[in-house]
Amino acid sequence: MNGQQQQAYDRGTNIFSPDGRLYQVEYAREAVRRGSVSVGVRGHDGVVLAASKRVRSPLLESKGIEKLHKIDDHLGVASAGHVADARQLVYFGRRRAQTDRLRYDQPMAVEPFTKAVTDHVQEYTQQGGARPFGAALLVGGVDTNAEGEVHPRLFETDPSGTPSEWQATAIGANDDVVREYLETNYDSDPSVDAGVELALSALAVAREEPLSPEEVDVVVIDPTYRELGVGARRETLKSLDLLADGAS
């Protein structure tokens, strides 16, 4: 009987079970946990986003696997979960950020952007004929005040539509292990360079093996969005003794 009841509540995307749960939101979180891991680290001078990529075949172009996305010059996101769902959130975020820039002639601040995205996500937990997004995002960016001072921010979005701010965190497979590693090794307000090293070390912990530069992507926002090339990733992995044998 209990199994039949749970199955009934499973069918409704916006119906609470008697114990106050939304099963579809919990299933969306499970989809995030099955995705490859992404890591965010906030420093005193910028934000680092790094992501592990699953290259399923040697014939697959690794650069075609997109886990990190530029939203605006000062703003980027890393994703975990269903790729198609994450892509739709990225498209929504880009439109929202550009609308604000055109309307107010200034870049959208990181926190209002994150809340705009999570408001959009939350709507899909209460609409009939829709389902929650099976993806989570790490939102990293830099706010610059009138005096030119930079304020890096790092947020995580949840399939329920809840935003939370972090100094360093992870989403995706083995996120609990990675978060424990970050809690142990994060120094207050590190530099961007130290953040890159910490993020790559955390990805290696999640994979439990050395990495090749083609299996990871790294971006730095300090204060503008820039990608680390294959050569820079290789050198950093080598300096950390995390470079896989035979990595090109």
RAPE-V991417 format. One record per run of one state. SS is the DSSP state (helix for helix, strand for strand, loop for the rest). FROM is the first residue (numbers start at 1). LEN is the number of residues. If there is no record, write none. Layout:
# RAPE-V991417
SS/FROM/LEN
SS/FROM/LEN
This chain:
# RAPE-V991417
loop/1/1
helix/2/10
loop/12/11
helix/23/11
loop/34/4
strand/38/6
loop/44/3
strand/47/6
loop/53/9
helix/62/3
loop/65/3
strand/68/5
loop/73/2
strand/75/7
loop/82/1
helix/83/22
loop/105/5
helix/110/14
loop/124/11
strand/135/10
loop/145/5
strand/150/8
loop/158/5
strand/163/3
loop/166/2
strand/168/4
loop/172/3
helix/175/11
loop/186/4
strand/190/1
loop/191/1
helix/192/16
loop/208/3
strand/211/1
loop/212/1
helix/213/3
strand/216/6
loop/222/3
strand/225/3
loop/228/2
helix/230/10
loop/240/3
strand/243/1
loop/244/5
